[in-house]
Amino acid sequence: MHDPSPGPWAIEADDLGKRFRRRWALREFSFRLPAGRVCAMVGPNGAGKSTLLGIAARLIEPSTGTLRLCGTPAGDPAARERVAYLAQDKPLYPRFTVAETLRLGRELNPRWDQALAERIVRGGGIAPAARIGTLSGGQRTRVAFALAFGKRPELLLLDEPMSDLDPLARDELSGLLMAEAAEHGTTVLMSSHMLTEVEEMCDHLLVVAGGRLRMAGPTEALVPAHTLVTGRTVDGRVPGELAERHTVVESRVSGRQFSAMVRPAGPLADRPEATPDAPWDVMAPSLEEILLACMRAPEAPALIVDEARKETAA
């Protein structure tokens, strides 16, 4: 019987990459995710999110690098028992009934939790005798969630899991995700376009753009690392002092005014003495504002905090 807690890291990616013909879908991807976190992976369409999840689920072979899941190489069959994957299209057998689908999950998974799976299905008022092919998109998603949770995985991989759920179902299953992480130490990595949902649910972030990792770490470290600066432009641009002294992730100019998402290298004075004709104001940005700025500016320097940084052996 294996140790359910082999180490502190649920995911460790080292120089992970995937190339499809001439295009790199994922490149130089290195990070680590602590166990027990609820982590959102955010990025525009085509950024590489589904590719990463597909590699972790052993559906895609990486072109470069290595990936470890719960302390085990992702290609090792032993990792399969410890990981559950819910794909964006929620593939299920349409001719099976709901009861037959749960029975399949029970027979294939040694740690199956039938009571939990049935409770998730019952919460949506879905009849056990109903065939999968007759269910609505939201109902199929609920059955797929039941299969994923019923497996009692240590690591749960979710690709856009809430996109076709109504607000009540989304709230219920979001609460279930957080409860699983808190009560059972389940690690959740999910891709999502719902930024408000990310802010409410997740305590860890991966931001992906252009197939590369742009930001990674706990939200409690990433959010305070950013400041929203607004003020008057100088010669139609962001004041040079701001850009020279600090990292400007993204800036926007409208008439004589600018706004910039900044990672300060030191104190940001509200009224910089060097440019008295171009005062600016500073404020704390929301997580949604930070994520949008990072996605709009994929060329900005990456921010990988120490907790998320993959250590390379000497």
Secondary structure, 3 states (H helix, E strand, C coil): CCCCCCCCEEEEEEEEEEEECCEEEEEEEEEEEECCCEEEEECCCCCCHHHHHHHHCCCCCCCEEEEEECCEECCCHHHHHHEEEECCCCCCCCCCEHHHHHHHHHHHCCCCCHHHHHHHHHCCCCCCCCEHHHCCHHHHHHHHHHHHHHCCCCEEEEECCCCCCCHHHHHHHHHHHHHHHHHHCCEEEEECCCHHHHHHHCCEEEEEECCEEEEEEEHHHHHHHCEEEEEECECCECCHHHHHHCEEEEEEEECCEEEEEEECCCCCCCCCCCCCCCCEEEECCCHHHHHHHHHHCCCCCCEECHHHCCCCCC
